[in-house]
């Protein structure tokens, strides 16, 4: 790859949502605009990202906590309890704030395409919000990286 920057290949002015938008409205926005994620802004600041995967979690069946039978009593296995409570919160969530991924992996607009590609692979995400300082200016996806390979030919 040459010296392409993220700003050269990102999708500018991405659709965003607020944290109080309903999950249903977020899903409708994604479907109508054929996008897989929406950056979540509060007072102009990026606070999270809601993805198709976050919305799919809404429909996942809950795995109830594990209980251990010990000396004629039942003991709830603590790690299972915490996971159950987290999944339950997501399952009954009515707004984006409850299902979004907080503290999303981001990339700066002047970063190299190679840096963005590395982040996408290492962090196992499909897209990155692009910031210019603290301001959201775009989104870069794996598809954008692949398209950038054609630019360089």
C-alpha positions as CSV (number, residue, x, y, z in Angstrom):
1,X,0.0,0.0,0.0
2,X,1.2,3.5,-0.7
3,X,0.7,6.5,1.5
4,X,-3.1,6.6,1.4
5,X,-4.7,7.9,4.5
6,X,-7.9,6.8,6.2
7,X,-9.5,10.1,5.1
8,X,-8.9,9.2,1.5
9,X,-11.0,6.0,1.7
10,X,-13.5,6.5,4.5
11,X,-17.2,7.1,4.1
12,X,-17.6,10.7,5.1
13,X,-20.5,12.2,7.2
14,X,-21.8,8.9,8.5
15,X,-25.3,8.5,9.8
16,X,-25.3,8.7,13.5
17,X,-27.8,8.2,16.3
18,X,-28.3,9.3,19.8
19,X,-28.2,7.0,22.8
20,X,-31.9,7.4,23.5
21,X,-33.1,6.2,20.1
22,X,-35.1,3.0,20.4
23,X,-33.5,-0.2,19.3
24,X,-36.3,-0.6,16.7
25,X,-35.6,2.7,15.2
26,X,-31.9,2.0,15.0
27,X,-32.6,-1.3,13.3
28,X,-34.9,0.5,10.8
29,X,-32.3,3.1,10.1
30,X,-29.7,0.4,9.4
31,X,-32.0,-1.6,7.1
32,X,-33.3,1.5,5.2
33,X,-29.7,2.8,4.6
34,X,-28.1,-0.6,4.1
35,X,-25.5,-0.1,6.7
36,X,-24.2,-2.4,9.4
37,X,-23.4,0.1,12.2
38,X,-24.3,3.5,13.6
39,X,-21.9,5.6,15.6
40,X,-23.7,6.9,18.7
41,X,-23.1,10.6,19.6
42,X,-24.1,12.4,22.7
43,X,-23.6,16.2,22.7
44,X,-21.5,15.8,19.6
45,X,-19.1,13.3,21.2
46,X,-18.7,9.7,20.1
47,X,-19.8,7.5,23.0
48,X,-20.3,4.2,21.3
49,X,-21.3,2.3,18.2
50,X,-24.4,0.1,17.7
51,X,-23.9,-2.7,15.2
52,X,-26.1,-5.4,13.6
53,X,-24.5,-7.8,16.1
54,X,-25.6,-5.7,19.0
55,X,-29.2,-5.7,17.7
56,X,-29.1,-9.5,17.0
57,X,-28.2,-9.9,20.7
58,X,-31.8,-8.7,21.3
59,X,-33.1,-12.0,19.9
60,X,-30.6,-14.4,21.4
61,X,-32.1,-16.8,23.9
62,X,-30.8,-16.2,27.4
63,X,-28.6,-18.8,29.0
64,X,-29.7,-19.0,32.6
65,X,-27.0,-19.1,35.3
66,X,-25.4,-22.4,36.3
67,X,-26.3,-23.7,39.7
68,X,-24.2,-26.2,41.7
69,X,-25.9,-28.8,43.8
70,X,-23.8,-29.1,47.0
71,X,-24.8,-30.7,50.3
72,X,-28.6,-30.5,49.6
73,X,-28.3,-26.8,48.7
74,X,-28.0,-24.9,45.5
75,X,-25.2,-22.4,44.8
76,X,-25.3,-20.1,41.9
77,X,-22.0,-20.1,40.0
78,X,-21.0,-16.3,40.1
79,X,-19.4,-15.8,36.6
80,X,-22.6,-17.2,35.1
81,X,-24.6,-14.8,37.1
82,X,-22.8,-11.7,35.9
83,X,-23.0,-12.9,32.2
84,X,-26.7,-13.6,32.7
85,X,-27.4,-10.1,34.1
86,X,-25.5,-8.5,31.3
87,X,-27.4,-10.5,28.7
88,X,-30.7,-9.8,30.4
89,X,-30.1,-6.1,30.3
90,X,-29.4,-6.2,26.6
91,X,-32.4,-8.5,26.0
92,X,-34.9,-6.1,27.6
93,X,-33.2,-2.9,26.4
94,X,-35.5,-0.4,24.8
95,X,-32.8,2.1,23.7
96,X,-29.5,2.2,21.9
97,X,-27.5,3.1,25.0
98,X,-28.3,-0.3,26.5
99,X,-27.1,-2.4,23.5
100,X,-24.3,-0.3,22.0
101,X,-20.7,-1.1,22.3
102,X,-19.1,1.6,24.5
103,X,-15.6,2.8,24.0
104,X,-15.4,1.7,20.3
105,X,-12.1,1.2,18.6
106,X,-11.4,4.3,16.5
107,X,-8.8,5.5,14.1
108,X,-7.7,9.1,13.3
109,X,-8.4,10.4,9.8
110,X,-4.7,11.0,9.1
111,X,-3.7,7.5,10.0
112,X,-2.4,5.2,7.3
113,X,-4.6,2.7,5.6
114,X,-2.2,0.0,6.9
115,X,-2.8,1.1,10.5
116,X,-6.6,1.0,10.0
117,X,-6.3,-2.5,8.4
118,X,-4.2,-3.7,11.3
119,X,-6.8,-2.4,13.8
120,X,-9.7,-4.0,12.0
121,X,-7.9,-7.4,12.0
122,X,-6.4,-7.3,15.5
123,X,-9.5,-6.0,17.2
124,X,-11.8,-8.3,15.1
125,X,-14.2,-5.5,14.1
126,X,-15.7,-4.8,10.7
127,X,-15.6,-1.0,10.8
128,X,-14.0,1.9,12.7
129,X,-15.3,5.3,13.5
130,X,-12.9,7.9,12.1
131,X,-12.0,10.9,14.2
132,X,-10.3,14.1,13.5
133,X,-9.1,14.9,17.0
134,X,-12.3,14.3,19.0
135,X,-14.7,14.9,16.1
136,X,-16.4,12.1,14.2
137,X,-15.7,12.6,10.5
138,X,-16.3,9.2,8.9
139,X,-16.4,5.5,9.1
140,X,-13.9,3.1,7.5
141,X,-14.8,-0.5,6.9
142,X,-13.1,-3.7,5.7
143,X,-14.7,-3.1,2.3
144,X,-13.1,0.4,2.1
145,X,-9.7,-1.2,2.7
146,X,-10.3,-3.7,0.0
147,X,-11.4,-1.0,-2.4
148,X,-8.3,1.0,-1.6
149,X,-6.2,-1.8,-3.0
150,X,-7.8,-1.1,-6.4
151,X,-6.9,2.6,-6.1
152,X,-3.3,1.7,-5.9
153,X,-3.1,-0.3,-9.1
